Amino acid sequence: QVQLVESGGGLVQSGDSLRLSCAASGLTFSLYTMNWYRQAPGKERELVATVTGAGVTTNYADSVKGRFTISRDNAKNTVSLQMNGLKPEDTAVYYCNADNAISRVRYWGQGTQVTVSS
């Protein structure tokens, strides 16, 4: 059974930092592009950051460039999102997503809440 489990969310103030982690199991981790999405109430789920299988290529939404960093550890089957300089508009449920680079089969975690107060 494939599982993606996010952790690290919480309530912080503007300007604070958080590090989200996602632990994957039940899949060959290195075959998957890993993504972080987020969704605020009433909003579409949006792609925040992505990292390809070897951890070399990354991409970010314009709104988080320069503040967020995605990384992965294929030996530990984890992907992280370091979030610095958090803003209230970053408030959302953050989801870990695994996207198979060959088959494009996708899996989702259950999400972790990030709330940034002003």
C-alpha positions in Angstrom: 0.0 0.0 0.0 1.4 3.4 -1.0 1.4 6.0 1.7 2.5 9.6 1.8 2.5 11.1 5.3 3.1 14.8 5.7 4.3 16.4 8.9 5.7 19.7 10.2 2.7 22.0 9.8 1.5 24.4 12.5 0.6 27.9 13.5 3.3 30.5 13.1 3.6 34.2 12.8 4.5 36.2 9.7 8.2 36.0 9.0 8.6 32.7 10.7 9.9 29.5 9.1 8.6 25.9 8.9 10.0 22.8 7.5 7.4 20.3 6.1 8.4 16.7 5.5 6.7 13.9 3.6 7.6 10.2 4.2 6.8 7.8 1.4 6.4 4.1 1.6 5.1 1.3 -0.7 6.7 2.8 -3.8 10.0 3.0 -5.6 10.7 6.5 -4.5 13.4 7.5 -7.0 11.0 6.8 -9.9 8.7 9.6 -8.8 8.8 13.3 -9.3 7.8 14.7 -5.9 5.6 17.8 -5.5 4.2 20.0 -2.8 0.7 21.4 -3.5 -1.4 23.6 -1.3 -5.0 24.4 -1.0 -6.8 27.2 0.9 -10.5 27.0 1.6 -12.5 28.0 -1.5 -9.4 28.0 -3.7 -8.0 25.6 -6.3 -5.2 23.3 -5.3 -2.0 24.9 -6.6 1.4 23.5 -7.3 4.0 25.1 -4.9 7.2 23.2 -5.7 8.5 20.2 -7.6 11.7 18.1 -7.6 12.5 15.4 -10.1 13.7 12.0 -9.2 17.4 12.6 -8.7 16.8 15.8 -6.8 18.7 18.0 -9.3 15.8 19.8 -11.0 13.4 22.0 -9.0 10.6 24.4 -9.9 8.6 26.8 -7.8 5.5 28.8 -8.0 6.3 32.5 -8.5 4.7 33.3 -5.2 7.2 31.3 -3.2 10.4 31.7 -5.2 13.2 32.8 -3.0 11.4 31.8 0.1 10.7 28.1 -0.2 13.1 25.3 -1.0 12.2 21.7 -1.9 14.6 18.8 -1.4 14.5 15.1 -1.3 16.5 12.3 0.3 16.1 9.1 -1.8 17.9 7.0 0.8 15.2 7.9 3.4 12.2 8.2 1.0 11.5 11.7 2.1 10.8 15.0 0.5 10.9 18.3 2.4 9.8 21.8 1.9 11.7 24.5 3.8 9.5 27.6 4.1 11.1 30.8 5.1 9.6 34.3 5.5 6.1 32.9 5.8 3.2 35.2 4.9 -0.5 35.0 5.8 -1.2 34.2 2.2 0.8 31.0 2.6 -1.9 29.7 4.9 -3.3 26.5 3.4 -3.3 22.7 3.7 -0.1 21.5 2.2 -0.1 18.2 0.3 2.7 15.9 -0.7 2.3 14.3 -4.2 4.2 11.6 -5.9 4.1 11.5 -9.7 5.6 8.5 -11.5 7.9 9.8 -14.2 7.1 7.0 -16.5 3.5 5.9 -16.0 2.3 9.3 -14.5 0.4 7.4 -11.8 0.0 9.8 -8.9 -0.4 9.5 -5.2 -1.4 12.0 -2.5 -0.8 12.5 1.1 -3.6 13.6 3.5 -2.1 17.1 4.0 -0.8 19.2 6.9 -2.2 22.5 7.9 0.0 25.6 7.8 -1.5 28.7 9.3 0.4 32.0 9.3 -0.9 34.8 11.4 -0.2 38.5 10.9 
